[in-house]
């Protein structure tokens, strides 16, 4: 048999497997980003007490970083009460910053 053919078949199989692995990892990252955005939309729709801001997603082939800031809606706490500027100011300063690092790949590592 031809030596080039014997060498070319394993190299082709390895290249095809590597391309499949990278493609599957990219697809997993796109699904993660879609689900994160759906979860944020569900959160803001379900809870008028919370506000979500500064949503940033940095997606790579094998890793996704997602940042968001959750704050409290002061209007929900002060409705029906006299305007209390100190409460509104305190609620405006109360924020939770979430940073998610998600490693994804078709094999989980």
Residue pairs with C-beta under 8 A, 6 or more apart in sequence:
21 105
21 106
21 107
22 61
24 105
24 106
25 61
25 62
25 104
25 105
25 106
26 61
28 104
28 105
28 106
29 59
29 60
29 61
29 62
29 63
29 64
29 104
30 59
32 64
32 102
32 104
33 57
33 59
33 64
33 66
36 57
36 66
36 100
40 52
40 55
40 68
43 50
43 52
44 50
44 51
44 52
48 73
48 76
49 72
49 73
49 76
49 77
50 70
50 71
50 72
50 73
51 70
51 71
51 72
51 73
52 68
52 69
52 70
52 71
53 68
53 69
53 71
54 67
54 68
54 69
54 97
55 66
55 67
55 68
56 66
56 67
56 68
57 64
57 65
57 66
57 67
58 64
58 65
58 66
59 65
62 103
62 104
62 105
63 101
63 102
63 103
63 104
64 100
64 101
64 102
64 104
65 99
65 100
65 101
65 102
66 98
66 99
66 100
66 102
67 97
67 98
67 99
67 100
68 97
68 98
69 95
69 96
69 97
69 98
70 95
70 96
70 97
70 98
71 91
71 92
71 94
71 95
71 96
72 91
72 94
72 95
73 91
74 87
74 88
74 91
74 92
77 87
77 91
78 84
78 87
78 88
103 109
